[in-house]
Amino acid sequence: MKFLLLRPGLNRKTSFFMNQSNYPPLGLLYIGAALERDGHKVEIIDFCKETNAEKHLKKSLISSDVVGISICAGNHKSVLDITKIIKQMDPTIPIIIGGPDNIYFPERSLNDIPAANISVWGEGEQVIIDIARFLEGKKNLPEIPGIYYKEDNIIKKGKAIEIIKDLDSLDFPARHLTDKYEYGIRNNQYLFKPKFTSMETSRGCPYHCRFCMRPNNSIPGYGFRQRSAENVVKEIMEINRTYSSVVIVDDNFLANKKRAIDIFQKLIDNKTDIHLIIQGARVDSADPELYKKMKKANVRLISYGLESGNQDVLDYYNKNFTLDQVRRAIKLSRKMGFITLGTFILGAPIETEGHIKNTIKFAYSLPLDIALFIPLGYARGSPLWIDAVKDNKIKEDECNVTADSHRNLGNFTSDELTEKTYKIEKNFYLRPRYIFDQIYLSIRRRNFDLLKNGFHFITSF
């Protein structure tokens, strides 16, 4: 059979430096690898990168037997438009939906996307093979774990979900399926050395930040699972043959320092030259020995969730680190020569105007190359969201609600938070001290890509 896998376009703009559409659709690449190993043909269409997506879709549908679509919070309208086109061309073709949004709304998604036949709840690498068996007439839907499906317009549930305990057992993502697209670029500018891709070395997170929509809150037993250092290095060495930069998209790649040191040492020993970007890190993982190995292993950027310049707000979020730890980590990161990114969240229920002023002062005092400021969202499945539902401030079918004072979720309106984050971020990049610092660093690093991207970002204001 031929599976046509689709990543729909996003309905909303995202941050210049954290635009997920600039990353390959990693989940679909894992699904594609599993299907190819099982003997099926696979094609991926990334609507975020297509110039004439509808024409490509219609052409590819002619030779396809099954369609799989990845759903996230920002692409529902796009999914509805796509499924309408699919059903107009072939009313009988099976449509399978999965992705991040299905973690929280696996059953409801089949109502929200009327053309869909099967909804996958959670990890899909093993489930998709069972679904293929069903389509071949070799398996029954009620026997498949982790799915919801339609039968005579009634939504039914398959067997209990099964978690993939051994991540080393998974095939590496089928990256060749998206070789036709170019990632890591925006406004014709690269932030990282092309050719660019992404990878994950763990699933879940061992920490319990109050605002985080952890899958474990909705999927029993999801937990925190890591691939072995040997398996991670093997994939990076394979990537190194084709790509020049890779972003590690784990929630917390450095959570296990021993494993991280082992990975970096093996990369050093194997003399890989691929540039590494670490998307998720905590400041309490900062360690001179670890960071020196990261430097030797070609780490170029490290991203931290800093959240606030107030200790009481950090404690409220259950971050379990201190402002002094933030200062030490950012200082060490700058010393190592990493491009350093920090994210800040505004709008905690206990947060006042004074708190926000402290966060601004704190953020501006840190030697950050990139700073992102976002309004707090009550994300489906997070402890914040769960408490708000219990207090009847949020409905159970709401996914991501801004901390709006009109709903008694914070001390500022949604519009006020949006305006504040925009203004704070703009002022961060327009500071003369920051601009001169970045010019100096670009000369020192002999790399002007970040400066070029920064210029486009500043002019976007």
C-alpha positions as CSV (number, residue, x, y, z in Angstrom):
1,M,0.0,0.0,0.0
2,K,1.0,3.6,-0.4
3,F,0.6,5.9,2.6
4,L,0.4,9.7,2.0
5,L,1.4,11.5,5.1
6,L,0.5,15.2,5.5
7,R,1.7,18.0,7.7
8,P,-0.9,20.8,7.3
9,G,0.1,24.5,7.4
10,L,-0.3,26.5,10.6
11,N,-3.2,29.0,10.9
12,R,-1.2,31.4,13.1
13,K,2.2,33.0,13.1
14,T,4.9,31.7,15.4
15,S,8.1,33.2,16.8
16,F,10.8,34.0,14.3
17,F,13.4,31.8,16.2
18,M,11.1,29.0,17.3
19,N,8.9,28.4,14.2
20,Q,8.3,24.7,14.3
21,S,7.4,24.7,10.6
22,N,11.1,25.3,10.0
23,Y,11.8,21.9,11.5
24,P,11.1,18.6,9.6
25,P,7.9,16.8,10.7
26,L,9.8,14.4,12.9
27,G,6.7,12.4,14.0
28,L,5.7,11.7,10.4
29,L,9.3,10.7,9.6
30,Y,9.2,8.1,12.4
31,I,5.9,6.8,11.0
32,G,7.3,6.7,7.5
33,A,10.3,4.7,8.7
34,A,8.0,2.1,10.3
35,L,5.9,1.8,7.3
36,E,8.8,1.4,4.9
37,R,10.3,-1.3,7.0
38,D,7.0,-3.1,6.8
39,G,7.1,-2.9,3.0
40,H,4.8,0.0,2.2
41,K,5.4,3.0,0.0
42,V,5.4,6.4,1.7
43,E,5.2,10.0,0.6
44,I,5.2,13.1,2.8
45,I,3.7,16.5,1.8
46,D,4.7,19.3,4.1
47,F,2.2,22.1,3.5
48,C,4.4,24.5,5.5
49,K,7.0,24.2,2.7
50,E,4.9,23.7,-0.4
51,T,4.4,26.5,-2.9
52,N,1.4,24.8,-4.6
53,A,0.3,22.3,-2.0
54,E,-3.2,21.7,-3.3
55,K,-1.9,20.7,-6.8
56,H,0.7,18.4,-5.2
57,L,-2.0,16.9,-2.9
58,K,-4.4,16.1,-5.8
59,K,-1.6,14.6,-7.9
60,S,-0.4,12.4,-5.1
61,L,-3.8,11.2,-4.0
62,I,-4.3,9.4,-7.4
63,S,-1.7,6.8,-6.4
64,S,-2.4,6.7,-2.7
65,D,-4.3,4.1,-0.7
66,V,-4.3,5.7,2.8
67,V,-3.9,9.3,4.1
68,G,-2.3,10.1,7.5
69,I,-2.6,13.7,8.9
70,S,-0.7,15.2,11.8
71,I,-2.9,17.5,14.0
72,C,-1.7,20.2,16.3
73,A,-3.5,23.1,18.1
74,G,-2.6,25.6,15.3
75,N,-3.7,23.7,12.2
76,H,-7.4,22.6,12.6
77,K,-8.7,24.9,9.9
78,S,-6.0,23.7,7.5
79,V,-6.9,20.1,8.3
80,L,-10.6,20.6,7.6
81,D,-9.7,22.2,4.2
82,I,-7.4,19.4,3.3
83,T,-9.8,16.6,4.2
84,K,-12.5,18.3,2.2
85,I,-10.3,18.2,-0.9
86,I,-9.4,14.6,-0.2
87,K,-13.0,13.4,0.1
88,Q,-14.0,15.3,-3.0
89,M,-11.4,13.4,-5.0
90,D,-11.8,10.0,-3.3
91,P,-14.8,9.6,-0.8
92,T,-13.7,6.1,0.2
93,I,-10.0,6.6,1.0
94,P,-9.2,6.0,4.7
95,I,-8.0,9.0,6.7
96,I,-6.0,8.5,9.8
97,I,-5.3,11.4,12.2
98,G,-2.7,11.6,15.0
99,G,-0.1,14.1,16.4
100,P,0.2,16.3,19.5
101,D,-3.5,17.4,19.6
102,N,-4.7,13.8,19.7
103,I,-2.9,13.2,22.9
104,Y,-5.5,15.3,24.7
105,F,-8.5,15.0,22.4
106,P,-8.3,11.5,20.7
107,E,-12.0,10.9,20.6
108,R,-13.2,14.4,20.1
109,S,-10.8,14.8,17.1
110,L,-13.0,12.3,15.1
111,N,-15.9,14.7,15.6
112,D,-13.9,17.8,14.9
113,I,-12.5,16.3,11.7
114,P,-15.6,14.5,10.3
115,A,-13.8,13.0,7.3
116,A,-11.3,11.1,9.6
117,N,-11.9,7.4,10.1
118,I,-9.2,6.5,12.8
119,S,-7.6,8.6,15.5
120,V,-4.3,7.5,17.0
121,W,-3.8,8.3,20.7
122,G,-0.1,8.8,21.6
123,E,2.9,7.2,19.9
124,G,2.1,5.8,16.4
125,E,5.1,3.8,15.2
126,Q,3.7,0.5,16.2
127,V,0.1,1.4,15.9
128,I,0.4,2.4,12.3
129,I,1.6,-1.2,11.4
130,D,-1.5,-2.6,13.1
131,I,-3.7,-0.2,11.1
132,A,-2.0,-1.3,7.9
133,R,-2.8,-4.9,8.9
134,F,-6.4,-3.9,9.3
135,L,-6.5,-2.3,5.9
136,E,-5.1,-5.4,4.4
137,G,-7.8,-7.5,6.1
138,K,-5.5,-9.2,8.5
139,K,-6.5,-7.5,11.8
140,N,-9.7,-6.1,13.4
141,L,-9.9,-2.5,14.7
142,P,-11.0,-3.5,18.3
143,E,-7.8,-5.4,18.6
144,I,-5.5,-2.4,18.0
145,P,-4.2,-0.5,21.1
146,G,-4.4,3.2,21.4
147,I,-7.0,4.1,18.8
148,Y,-10.5,5.5,18.4
149,Y,-12.4,4.7,15.2
150,K,-15.7,5.2,13.5
151,E,-18.1,2.3,12.9
152,D,-21.5,3.1,11.5
153,N,-21.1,6.7,12.6
154,I,-20.4,5.6,16.2
155,I,-17.0,6.3,17.8
156,K,-15.5,3.3,19.4
157,K,-12.2,2.6,21.3
158,G,-9.6,0.0,20.6
159,K,-7.5,-1.9,23.2
160,A,-5.7,-0.1,26.0
161,I,-2.8,2.1,24.9
162,E,0.7,0.6,24.9
163,I,3.8,2.7,25.6
164,I,7.0,2.0,23.6
165,K,9.3,1.2,26.5
166,D,12.5,0.6,24.4
167,L,13.1,3.6,22.3
168,D,16.2,2.0,20.8
169,S,13.9,-0.5,19.1
170,L,12.6,2.3,16.8
171,D,13.9,2.8,13.3
172,F,15.6,6.1,12.7
173,P,13.4,8.7,11.0
174,A,13.0,8.3,7.2
175,R,14.6,11.7,6.5
176,H,14.9,11.1,2.8
177,L,11.1,11.5,2.6
178,T,11.5,15.3,3.2
179,D,14.8,15.8,1.3
180,K,12.8,17.8,-1.3
181,Y,12.2,20.5,1.3
182,E,14.7,23.0,2.9
183,Y,14.5,23.5,6.7
184,G,16.2,25.9,9.1
185,I,15.6,28.9,6.9
186,R,13.3,31.9,7.0
187,N,13.3,35.2,5.1
188,N,16.0,33.6,2.9
189,Q,18.3,33.6,6.0
190,Y,19.9,30.7,7.8
191,L,20.3,30.7,11.5
192,F,22.2,27.3,11.4
193,K,24.5,25.7,8.9
194,P,22.6,24.0,6.1
195,K,21.6,21.2,5.5
196,F,19.4,21.2,8.7
197,T,17.3,18.5,10.4
198,S,16.0,17.5,13.8
199,M,16.1,14.5,16.2
200,E,14.9,13.3,19.6
201,T,16.8,11.2,22.1
202,S,14.1,10.9,24.8
203,R,10.4,11.2,25.3
204,G,8.7,12.8,28.2
205,C,10.3,14.8,31.0
206,P,11.2,13.9,34.6
207,Y,10.2,17.4,35.9
208,H,6.8,18.7,36.8
209,C,6.6,22.4,35.8
210,R,3.1,23.7,36.6
211,F,2.4,25.2,33.2
212,C,3.6,22.2,31.1
213,M,1.2,20.0,29.1
214,R,3.0,16.7,29.8
215,P,1.6,13.7,27.9
216,N,1.9,11.7,31.1
217,N,-1.1,13.7,32.4
218,S,-3.3,12.2,29.7
219,I,-1.5,9.0,28.7
220,P,-1.1,6.5,31.6
221,G,2.5,5.3,32.0
222,Y,3.9,7.6,29.4
223,G,6.7,8.6,31.8
224,F,10.3,9.7,30.9
225,R,12.2,7.4,28.6
226,Q,15.7,7.7,27.1
227,R,17.5,6.2,24.2
228,S,20.9,4.7,25.0
229,A,24.0,6.9,24.4
230,E,25.2,4.3,21.8
231,N,21.9,4.5,19.8
232,V,21.9,8.3,19.9
233,V,25.5,8.5,18.6
234,K,24.7,6.0,15.9
235,E,21.9,8.2,14.6
236,I,24.0,11.4,14.8
237,M,26.8,9.7,12.9
238,E,24.3,8.7,10.2
239,I,22.9,12.2,10.1
240,N,26.5,13.6,9.9
241,R,26.9,12.0,6.5
242,T,24.2,14.1,4.9
243,Y,23.4,17.0,7.2
244,S,25.4,19.9,8.6
245,S,23.2,20.9,11.6
246,V,20.7,19.0,13.8
247,V,18.4,20.4,16.5
248,I,17.8,18.0,19.5
249,V,14.1,18.6,20.3
250,D,13.9,16.7,23.6
251,D,12.0,18.3,26.5
252,N,15.2,18.0,28.5
253,F,18.2,16.6,26.7
254,L,20.6,17.2,29.6
255,A,18.4,15.7,32.3
256,N,20.8,12.7,32.6
257,K,24.3,14.3,32.8
258,K,26.1,10.9,32.8
259,R,24.3,9.9,29.5
260,A,24.9,13.4,28.0
261,I,28.6,13.3,28.8
262,D,28.8,9.8,27.3
263,I,27.1,11.0,24.1
264,F,29.4,14.0,23.7
265,Q,32.5,12.0,24.4
266,K,31.6,9.4,21.8
267,L,30.9,12.2,19.3
268,I,34.4,13.7,20.0
269,D,36.0,10.3,19.7
270,N,34.3,9.7,16.3
271,K,35.3,13.2,15.1
272,T,31.8,14.2,14.0
273,D,31.6,17.7,12.6
274,I,27.8,18.3,12.6
275,H,26.6,21.4,14.4
276,L,24.3,20.6,17.4
277,I,21.5,22.7,18.7
278,I,20.0,21.8,22.1
279,Q,16.4,23.0,22.2
280,G,15.5,22.0,25.8
281,A,17.8,22.5,28.8
282,R,17.5,23.4,32.4
283,V,19.9,25.8,34.1
284,D,20.6,23.4,36.9
285,S,22.2,21.1,34.4
286,A,25.0,23.6,33.7
287,D,28.3,22.0,34.6
288,P,31.8,23.0,33.4
289,E,32.9,19.4,32.6
290,L,29.7,18.8,30.6
291,Y,29.8,22.1,28.8
292,K,33.5,21.7,27.8
293,K,32.6,18.4,26.1
294,M,29.6,20.1,24.5
295,K,31.9,22.7,23.0
296,K,34.3,20.0,21.6
297,A,31.3,18.1,20.2
298,N,30.2,21.2,18.2
299,V,27.2,22.4,20.2
300,R,26.3,25.8,18.7
301,L,23.1,26.8,20.5
302,I,21.5,26.0,23.8
303,S,18.0,27.0,24.8
304,Y,16.8,27.4,28.4
305,G,13.3,27.9,29.9
306,L,14.1,30.8,32.3
307,E,10.4,31.8,32.8
308,S,10.8,34.7,35.3
309,G,13.1,37.1,37.1
310,N,11.3,36.5,40.4
311,Q,12.0,33.6,42.7
312,D,8.5,33.4,44.0
313,V,7.1,33.1,40.4
314,L,9.7,30.3,39.7
315,D,8.6,28.6,42.8
316,Y,5.0,28.9,41.8
317,Y,5.8,27.3,38.5
318,N,7.6,24.5,40.4
319,K,10.8,25.1,38.4
320,N,13.0,23.9,41.3
321,F,15.9,26.2,40.4
322,T,17.1,29.6,41.6
323,L,17.9,33.0,40.0
324,D,21.5,32.5,40.9
325,Q,21.5,29.2,39.0
326,V,20.1,31.0,36.0
327,R,22.9,33.6,36.2
328,R,25.6,30.9,36.5
329,A,24.2,28.8,33.6
330,I,23.9,31.8,31.2
331,K,27.3,33.1,32.1
332,L,28.9,29.6,31.5
333,S,27.1,29.3,28.3
334,R,28.4,32.6,27.0
335,K,31.9,31.7,28.2
336,M,31.8,28.5,26.2
337,G,30.8,30.5,23.1
338,F,27.3,29.0,22.7
339,I,24.5,31.0,21.1
340,T,22.3,31.3,24.2
341,L,18.5,31.5,24.1
342,G,16.2,32.1,27.0
343,T,12.4,32.1,27.2
344,F,10.3,34.0,29.6
345,I,6.6,33.6,30.5
346,L,4.5,36.6,31.6
347,G,1.2,36.3,33.4
348,A,1.4,33.9,36.3
349,P,-1.7,34.3,38.6
350,I,0.5,35.7,41.4
351,E,2.3,38.1,39.0
352,T,2.0,41.8,39.4
353,E,3.4,44.8,37.5
354,G,6.3,44.8,39.9
355,H,7.1,41.2,39.0
356,I,7.1,42.0,35.3
357,K,9.5,44.9,35.9
358,N,11.8,42.6,37.8
359,T,11.7,40.1,34.9
360,I,12.6,42.8,32.4
361,K,15.5,44.0,34.5
362,F,16.7,40.4,35.0
363,A,16.4,39.4,31.4
364,Y,18.2,42.6,30.2
365,S,21.0,41.9,32.7
366,L,21.8,38.4,31.3
367,P,24.2,37.9,28.4
368,L,21.5,36.3,26.2
369,D,21.8,36.2,22.4
370,I,18.1,35.5,21.9
371,A,15.3,36.2,24.3
372,L,11.6,35.2,23.8
373,F,8.8,36.6,25.9
374,I,5.4,34.9,25.7
375,P,2.1,35.2,27.6
376,L,1.2,32.4,30.0
377,G,-1.1,29.8,28.5
378,Y,-3.2,27.3,30.5
379,A,-2.3,24.3,28.4
380,R,-4.5,21.3,28.2
381,G,-3.3,18.7,30.7
382,S,-1.0,21.0,32.7
383,P,-1.4,21.2,36.5
384,L,-2.5,24.9,36.0
385,W,-5.1,23.8,33.5
386,I,-6.4,21.0,35.7
387,D,-6.8,23.3,38.7
388,A,-8.6,25.9,36.6
389,V,-11.0,23.3,35.3
390,K,-11.7,22.2,38.9
391,D,-12.4,25.8,39.7
392,N,-14.8,26.2,36.7
393,K,-12.6,28.8,35.1
394,I,-11.8,26.7,32.1
395,K,-14.0,24.2,30.2
396,E,-12.7,20.7,29.7
397,D,-12.8,21.1,25.9
398,E,-10.6,24.2,25.9
399,C,-7.0,23.5,24.9
400,N,-4.8,26.6,25.5
401,V,-6.3,29.6,27.3
402,T,-4.3,32.8,27.9
403,A,-4.0,33.9,31.6
404,D,-6.7,36.5,31.2
405,S,-7.9,38.6,34.1
406,H,-11.4,38.6,32.6
407,R,-11.6,34.9,33.4
408,N,-9.8,35.3,36.8
409,L,-6.7,33.5,35.4
410,G,-4.3,36.3,36.2
411,N,-3.9,40.0,36.9
412,F,-3.7,41.2,33.3
413,T,-6.0,40.9,30.3
414,S,-5.0,38.8,27.3
415,D,-4.5,42.0,25.2
416,E,-2.3,43.5,27.9
417,L,-0.1,40.5,28.1
418,T,0.3,40.4,24.3
419,E,1.2,44.1,24.2
420,K,3.6,43.7,27.1
421,T,5.5,40.7,25.6
422,Y,5.7,42.5,22.2
423,K,7.1,45.7,23.8
424,I,9.5,43.9,26.1
425,E,10.9,41.8,23.3
426,K,11.2,44.7,20.9
427,N,13.1,46.8,23.5
428,F,15.4,43.8,24.3
429,Y,16.7,43.8,20.7
430,L,16.8,47.5,20.2
431,R,19.1,48.2,23.1
432,P,22.4,49.8,21.8
433,R,24.3,47.7,24.3
434,Y,22.8,44.5,22.9
435,I,23.4,45.5,19.3
436,F,27.0,46.3,19.8
437,D,27.5,43.1,21.8
438,Q,26.1,41.1,18.9
439,I,28.3,42.8,16.4
440,Y,31.4,42.1,18.6
441,L,30.3,38.4,19.0
442,S,29.7,37.9,15.3
443,I,33.2,39.1,14.6
444,R,34.6,36.9,17.4
445,R,32.7,33.9,16.2
446,R,33.4,34.6,12.5
447,N,29.7,34.0,11.9
448,F,27.3,36.7,10.9
449,D,24.2,34.5,10.3
450,L,22.7,35.3,13.7
451,L,23.3,39.0,13.1
452,K,21.6,38.8,9.7
453,N,18.6,37.0,11.2
454,G,18.5,39.5,14.0
455,F,18.4,42.4,11.5
456,H,15.4,40.9,9.8
457,F,13.8,40.2,13.2
458,I,14.3,43.8,14.4
459,T,13.0,45.3,11.1
460,S,9.9,43.1,11.5
461,F,8.8,45.3,14.5
